[in-house]
Amino acid sequence: MLKIPSGRSLLRFGAVALMVGTIGVVGASTSYAGGKATITKEAWGTTTGGQAVDRYTLTAGRLKVRILTYGGILQSIEMPDRHGKRANVALGFNNLADYQAKSPYFGALIGRYGNRIAKGQFTLDGHTYQLPQNDGQNSLHGGTVGFDKKVWTATPLTTSDGVALRLRLTSPDNDQGYPGELHATVTYTVSRKDTIRMDYLATTTKPTVVNLTNHNYWNLAGEGTGTIDTTRLAINASHYTPVDATLIPTGAIDPVAGTPMDFRKATAIGARNRDGFTQLVIARGYDHNWVLDRRDNTYTKLELAARATDPASGRQLTVLTTEPGLQFYAGNFLDATLVGTSGHMYRQGDGFAVETQHFPDSPNHANFPSTVLRPGQTYRTSTIYQLGVS
């Protein structure tokens, strides 16, 4: 099992109070012993449907994080390296039009169901629901118009040691084929401890399935600097869920031991991603769900999921989550057709995603943790991305 580095405990962030007040005037700031935390707002264009989009900038500790109300997108994440040189470590665009027209979910909130559902179908309480088939024969990331393409309602907040942005969205009954009116809330909290915390809440008016996540693409050397092959990654997982030719889990839960899927010890992402291992051939590299080694199987406590380090810059990313799974995607389908924030092309392997989640296609696999949400219940998950340097 991966170990949290010595020093301050990361797990204690699970007890941090999410909100202690609402900022009365956007642009106000609050001072703390470790520096100043601020949140500002600016207009960032209008969607093709005529909805105004805002961009919020949250600054605390060494982090500067920009979030769009369109898709709840993490548009940029600035963090210094071991020499103090700042860089944006999140892939993305510098304009709204590109996010609407061609984004592969850069930095976006994903819903109602993150990842894939086989043939766009699931059966719940005897009724079969049909979803959009927007990934071959399967449904991907909530369908054709998922939460990543919605404009969320934003409220800036202060917290005990930083600033936060609460985003709300109401998804109507039968939205993309999903039953029930779903009320979703996602709160991004940026703290002076250099963390980005994501708290997800949802309620429904009918039995449904929910699997919310964020799809940020990371490059710890800096966005647009090239390959993530030398980034060293460790995943706290002894098992993963193998997939079929359409990237749908077979239902098996296989051990990682003796395969290129074994990241229990930190390994360079590029060391084995071109091996002839069948699972890597199917997905053109890494695009799989790892079954996290958790002590708490109620999925209510934050536990270590993964850690990534860029040797050159020293930037380090540590992921803690309440979720049972982690989708590691190594940017296999980036093909130099997208030009990012800094004006550089994104090519295969120029960014990676570590999406905390329940397993793909869970509604069709009784042996996977359930993603069913019923009226009267509240969906709750939390994830922390801790940035640092080594």
C-alpha positions as CSV (number, residue, x, y, z in Angstrom):
1,M,0.0,0.0,0.0
2,L,1.2,3.5,-0.8
3,K,2.3,5.6,2.2
4,I,1.6,9.3,2.8
5,P,4.9,11.1,3.1
6,S,6.0,12.0,6.6
7,G,5.0,15.4,7.9
8,R,1.6,16.8,8.0
9,S,-1.3,14.3,7.7
10,L,-3.3,14.6,4.5
11,L,-6.2,12.6,5.9
12,R,-7.2,15.3,8.3
13,F,-8.6,17.3,5.5
14,G,-11.6,15.0,5.6
15,A,-12.6,16.9,8.7
16,V,-12.2,20.4,7.3
17,A,-15.4,22.4,7.4
18,L,-16.5,23.0,3.9
19,M,-18.0,26.5,4.3
20,V,-17.9,29.1,7.0
21,G,-19.4,32.0,5.1
22,T,-20.4,33.4,1.7
23,I,-18.4,36.2,0.2
24,G,-20.5,39.2,0.0
25,V,-18.6,40.9,-2.8
26,V,-16.9,38.9,-5.5
27,G,-13.3,39.9,-5.5
28,A,-13.1,40.2,-1.7
29,S,-10.2,38.6,0.0
30,T,-9.5,37.1,3.4
31,S,-6.0,37.1,5.0
32,Y,-4.6,34.1,6.9
33,A,-1.4,33.4,8.8
34,G,0.0,31.7,5.7
35,G,-0.9,34.4,3.2
36,K,-4.0,35.8,1.4
37,A,-6.8,33.8,-0.1
38,T,-8.8,35.5,-2.9
39,I,-11.6,34.7,-5.3
40,T,-12.4,36.9,-8.3
41,K,-14.9,36.7,-11.1
42,E,-14.8,37.8,-14.8
43,A,-17.1,37.3,-17.8
44,W,-15.7,34.7,-20.1
45,G,-18.0,34.7,-23.1
46,T,-21.4,33.3,-24.2
47,T,-22.3,29.8,-25.3
48,T,-23.8,29.1,-28.7
49,G,-27.1,28.8,-26.9
50,G,-26.8,32.3,-25.5
51,Q,-25.9,31.6,-21.9
52,A,-23.3,33.8,-20.2
53,V,-20.2,32.0,-18.9
54,D,-18.0,33.3,-16.0
55,R,-14.5,32.5,-15.0
56,Y,-13.6,32.4,-11.3
57,T,-10.0,32.7,-10.1
58,L,-9.3,31.1,-6.7
59,T,-5.9,31.8,-5.1
60,A,-4.7,30.3,-1.9
61,G,-1.3,29.1,-0.7
62,R,0.9,28.6,-3.8
63,L,-2.1,27.7,-6.0
64,K,-4.0,29.8,-8.5
65,V,-7.0,27.9,-10.0
66,R,-9.3,29.1,-12.7
67,I,-12.8,27.6,-12.9
68,L,-15.4,28.1,-15.6
69,T,-19.2,28.0,-14.9
70,Y,-19.4,26.2,-18.3
71,G,-18.9,22.5,-17.5
72,G,-17.5,23.3,-14.0
73,I,-14.2,23.2,-15.9
74,L,-10.8,23.5,-14.2
75,Q,-9.4,25.8,-16.9
76,S,-6.0,26.2,-15.4
77,I,-4.0,25.2,-12.2
78,E,-0.8,27.2,-11.5
79,M,1.8,25.8,-9.2
80,P,5.5,26.6,-8.7
81,D,8.2,24.0,-9.2
82,R,11.0,23.2,-6.8
83,H,12.8,26.4,-8.0
84,G,9.7,28.6,-7.6
85,K,9.0,28.8,-11.3
86,R,5.2,28.8,-11.9
87,A,3.4,26.8,-14.6
88,N,-0.1,25.8,-15.5
89,V,-0.3,22.0,-14.9
90,A,-3.8,21.5,-16.4
91,L,-4.5,20.9,-20.1
92,G,-7.2,23.2,-21.6
93,F,-8.1,26.0,-24.0
94,N,-7.9,29.7,-23.8
95,N,-11.4,30.3,-25.3
96,L,-14.9,29.1,-24.8
97,A,-15.5,28.2,-28.4
98,D,-12.9,25.4,-28.3
99,Y,-14.4,23.9,-25.1
100,Q,-17.8,23.8,-26.8
101,A,-16.7,22.4,-30.1
102,K,-13.9,19.9,-29.5
103,S,-12.9,19.4,-25.9
104,P,-12.1,15.8,-24.8
105,Y,-13.5,16.7,-21.4
106,F,-10.6,18.9,-20.4
107,G,-11.0,19.7,-16.7
108,A,-14.7,19.1,-16.8
109,L,-17.3,17.9,-14.3
110,I,-18.7,14.6,-15.6
111,G,-22.3,13.4,-15.1
112,R,-24.7,12.0,-14.7
113,Y,-22.5,9.0,-15.1
114,G,-18.7,9.2,-15.4
115,N,-17.1,6.6,-17.8
116,R,-18.9,4.1,-19.9
117,I,-22.2,2.2,-19.8
118,A,-22.5,-0.8,-22.2
119,K,-24.7,-0.2,-25.2
120,G,-26.1,2.8,-23.5
121,Q,-28.5,0.7,-21.5
122,F,-29.1,-0.3,-17.9
123,T,-32.1,-1.9,-16.0
124,L,-33.3,-0.6,-12.7
125,D,-36.3,-1.9,-10.7
126,G,-37.4,-3.9,-13.8
127,H,-37.3,-0.9,-16.2
128,T,-34.7,-0.6,-19.0
129,Y,-33.4,2.8,-19.8
130,Q,-31.8,3.8,-23.1
131,L,-29.0,6.5,-23.1
132,P,-27.2,8.2,-26.0
133,Q,-24.6,6.0,-27.6
134,N,-21.9,8.6,-28.0
135,D,-18.9,6.3,-27.8
136,G,-19.4,3.7,-30.5
137,Q,-22.2,1.5,-29.2
138,N,-21.7,2.7,-25.6
139,S,-22.7,5.7,-23.6
140,L,-19.8,7.8,-22.3
141,H,-19.6,10.5,-19.6
142,G,-23.3,11.1,-19.3
143,G,-24.2,11.2,-23.0
144,T,-24.2,13.6,-25.8
145,V,-25.0,16.6,-23.6
146,G,-23.6,15.7,-20.3
147,F,-22.8,17.9,-17.3
148,D,-19.6,18.9,-18.9
149,K,-21.7,20.9,-21.5
150,K,-24.0,22.6,-19.0
151,V,-23.6,26.1,-17.4
152,W,-23.6,25.7,-13.7
153,T,-24.9,28.3,-11.1
154,A,-21.9,29.5,-9.0
155,T,-21.6,30.9,-5.5
156,P,-18.2,32.0,-4.1
157,L,-17.5,31.0,-0.5
158,T,-14.9,31.4,2.2
159,T,-13.6,28.4,4.2
160,S,-11.5,28.0,7.3
161,D,-8.3,28.2,5.4
162,G,-9.0,29.2,1.8
163,V,-11.7,30.0,-0.7
164,A,-14.3,27.8,-2.5
165,L,-16.7,27.9,-5.4
166,R,-20.1,26.0,-5.1
167,L,-21.6,25.0,-8.4
168,R,-25.2,23.8,-8.7
169,L,-27.1,22.1,-11.6
170,T,-30.6,20.7,-11.9
171,S,-30.8,17.9,-14.4
172,P,-34.5,17.3,-15.4
173,D,-36.2,13.9,-15.4
174,N,-35.2,11.9,-18.5
175,D,-32.2,14.1,-19.2
176,Q,-30.0,12.0,-21.6
177,G,-32.4,9.1,-20.8
178,Y,-31.6,9.1,-17.0
179,P,-34.7,8.8,-14.7
180,G,-35.4,11.4,-12.0
181,E,-34.8,15.1,-11.6
182,L,-31.3,15.2,-10.2
183,H,-30.1,18.1,-8.1
184,A,-26.3,18.2,-8.2
185,T,-23.9,20.3,-6.1
186,V,-20.1,20.3,-6.6
187,T,-17.9,22.5,-4.4
188,Y,-14.3,23.2,-5.3
189,T,-12.2,24.3,-2.3
190,V,-8.7,25.7,-2.8
191,S,-6.7,25.9,0.5
192,R,-3.5,27.5,1.5
193,K,-2.2,24.0,2.0
194,D,-2.1,23.8,-1.8
195,T,-5.0,21.4,-2.1
196,I,-8.0,21.4,-4.4
197,R,-10.9,19.6,-2.8
198,M,-14.0,18.5,-4.7
199,D,-17.1,17.6,-2.7
200,Y,-20.0,16.1,-4.7
201,L,-23.6,16.0,-3.5
202,A,-26.8,14.9,-5.4
203,T,-30.4,14.0,-4.7
204,T,-33.1,12.6,-7.0
205,T,-36.8,12.4,-7.4
206,K,-36.8,8.9,-8.9
207,P,-34.5,5.9,-8.6
208,T,-31.5,6.5,-10.8
209,V,-27.8,5.9,-11.2
210,V,-25.1,8.5,-10.5
211,N,-21.3,8.6,-10.8
212,L,-19.8,12.1,-10.7
213,T,-16.2,12.9,-11.3
214,N,-13.8,15.5,-12.7
215,H,-11.8,14.9,-15.9
216,N,-8.7,17.1,-15.5
217,Y,-5.7,16.3,-17.7
218,W,-2.5,16.8,-15.8
219,N,1.0,17.5,-17.0
220,L,3.1,18.3,-13.9
221,A,6.0,19.6,-16.0
222,G,3.6,22.2,-17.3
223,E,0.8,22.3,-19.9
224,G,2.2,22.2,-23.5
225,T,5.7,21.0,-22.5
226,G,5.3,17.6,-24.1
227,T,5.1,14.0,-23.0
228,I,4.2,12.7,-19.6
229,D,6.3,9.5,-20.2
230,T,8.8,10.3,-17.5
231,T,6.1,11.2,-14.9
232,R,6.3,8.6,-12.1
233,L,2.9,7.2,-11.0
234,A,1.9,5.1,-8.1
235,I,-1.6,3.7,-7.7
236,N,-2.8,2.2,-4.4
237,A,-4.5,-0.8,-6.1
238,S,-3.8,-4.6,-6.2
239,H,-6.6,-5.2,-8.8
240,Y,-8.1,-3.6,-11.8
241,T,-11.2,-4.2,-14.0
242,P,-10.1,-5.6,-17.5
243,V,-12.1,-4.4,-20.5
244,D,-13.4,-5.8,-23.8
245,A,-12.7,-4.5,-27.2
246,T,-15.2,-1.6,-26.7
247,L,-13.5,-0.6,-23.3
248,I,-16.4,-2.0,-21.3
249,P,-15.4,-4.0,-18.1
250,T,-15.8,-7.7,-18.6
251,G,-17.0,-8.0,-15.0
252,A,-13.7,-9.6,-13.8
253,I,-11.6,-8.1,-11.1
254,D,-8.0,-9.1,-12.0
255,P,-4.8,-8.8,-10.0
256,V,-2.2,-6.3,-11.3
257,A,0.7,-8.5,-10.1
258,G,3.0,-9.5,-13.0
259,T,1.4,-7.1,-15.5
260,P,2.1,-3.6,-16.8
261,M,-1.0,-2.6,-14.7
262,D,1.0,-2.9,-11.5
263,F,1.6,0.7,-10.2
264,R,1.9,-0.3,-6.5
265,K,5.5,1.0,-6.8
266,A,6.1,4.3,-8.5
267,T,6.8,3.7,-12.2
268,A,7.4,6.0,-15.1
269,I,4.2,6.2,-17.2
270,G,6.1,5.6,-20.4
271,A,8.0,2.5,-19.1
272,R,5.4,-0.1,-20.2
273,N,2.6,1.7,-22.0
274,R,3.7,0.4,-25.3
275,D,4.0,-3.2,-24.2
276,G,2.1,-5.9,-26.1
277,F,-0.1,-6.6,-23.1
278,T,-3.6,-7.3,-24.5
279,Q,-5.3,-4.7,-22.3
280,L,-2.9,-2.0,-23.4
281,V,-3.4,-2.9,-27.1
282,I,-7.2,-2.7,-26.7
283,A,-7.0,0.8,-25.2
284,R,-3.9,2.1,-27.1
285,G,-2.3,2.4,-23.7
286,Y,-3.7,3.0,-20.2
287,D,-7.4,3.8,-20.0
288,H,-8.6,1.5,-17.2
289,N,-10.3,1.5,-13.8
290,W,-8.2,0.4,-10.8
291,V,-9.9,-1.1,-7.7
292,L,-8.4,0.9,-4.9
293,D,-7.0,-0.9,-1.8
294,R,-9.3,0.7,0.8
295,R,-9.5,0.1,4.5
296,D,-13.0,1.6,4.6
297,N,-15.5,0.0,2.3
298,T,-18.4,2.2,3.2
299,Y,-16.8,4.8,0.9
300,T,-17.1,7.6,3.4
301,K,-13.5,8.2,4.4
302,L,-10.7,9.8,2.4
303,E,-8.0,7.4,1.7
304,L,-4.8,7.6,-0.5
305,A,-5.5,6.6,-4.1
306,A,-2.5,7.7,-6.1
307,R,0.6,9.9,-6.3
308,A,2.4,11.3,-9.4
309,T,5.8,13.1,-9.5
310,D,7.5,14.9,-12.4
311,P,11.3,14.3,-11.7
312,A,12.5,17.4,-13.6
313,S,10.3,20.0,-11.9
314,G,9.8,18.2,-8.7
315,R,6.0,18.9,-8.8
316,Q,4.0,16.2,-7.1
317,L,0.3,15.3,-7.1
318,T,-1.3,13.2,-4.4
319,V,-4.9,12.0,-4.7
320,L,-7.1,11.1,-1.8
321,T,-10.7,10.0,-2.3
322,T,-13.8,8.4,-0.7
323,E,-14.4,6.5,-4.0
324,P,-13.7,2.8,-4.7
325,G,-12.1,3.3,-8.1
326,L,-9.6,5.3,-10.1
327,Q,-9.6,5.7,-13.8
328,F,-6.1,6.3,-15.1
329,Y,-6.0,7.6,-18.6
330,A,-2.7,8.4,-20.3
331,G,-3.9,10.7,-23.1
332,N,-3.9,8.0,-25.7
333,F,-6.3,9.7,-28.0
334,L,-4.7,13.1,-28.1
335,D,-3.6,13.5,-31.8
336,A,-2.1,17.0,-32.3
337,T,-5.4,18.3,-33.6
338,L,-6.0,20.4,-30.4
339,V,-4.0,23.5,-29.6
340,G,-3.9,24.3,-25.9
341,T,-3.8,27.2,-23.6
342,S,-0.2,28.1,-24.3
343,G,-0.5,27.7,-28.1
344,H,1.1,24.3,-28.2
345,M,-0.3,21.2,-29.9
346,Y,-1.4,18.3,-27.6
347,R,0.0,15.0,-28.9
348,Q,-0.5,11.4,-27.7
349,G,0.6,11.1,-24.1
350,D,0.9,14.9,-23.4
351,G,-1.4,14.7,-20.3
352,F,-2.9,12.1,-17.9
353,A,-6.1,11.9,-16.0
354,V,-6.7,10.2,-12.6
355,E,-10.5,10.2,-12.3
356,T,-11.9,9.1,-8.9
357,Q,-15.1,7.2,-9.4
358,H,-17.3,4.2,-9.0
359,F,-16.5,1.5,-11.6
360,P,-17.5,1.9,-15.3
361,D,-20.7,0.1,-16.3
362,S,-21.5,-0.6,-12.6
363,P,-25.3,-0.7,-13.3
364,N,-24.7,-3.8,-15.4
365,H,-22.5,-5.7,-13.0
366,A,-24.0,-6.8,-9.7
367,N,-20.5,-7.6,-8.3
368,F,-19.4,-3.9,-8.6
369,P,-20.2,-1.3,-5.9
370,S,-23.7,0.1,-6.6
371,T,-24.2,3.5,-8.1
372,V,-28.0,3.5,-7.5
373,L,-29.4,6.6,-5.8
374,R,-33.0,6.6,-4.6
375,P,-35.3,9.4,-3.4
376,G,-34.6,10.4,0.2
377,Q,-30.9,9.4,-0.2
378,T,-28.0,11.8,-0.7
379,Y,-25.1,11.0,-3.0
380,R,-21.8,12.1,-1.3
381,T,-18.3,11.7,-2.5
382,S,-15.1,13.7,-1.9
383,T,-11.7,13.9,-3.6
384,I,-8.6,15.9,-2.7
385,Y,-5.8,16.8,-5.1
386,Q,-2.8,17.8,-3.1
387,L,0.0,19.7,-5.0
388,G,3.5,19.9,-3.7
389,V,7.2,19.7,-4.7
390,S,9.8,17.2,-3.9
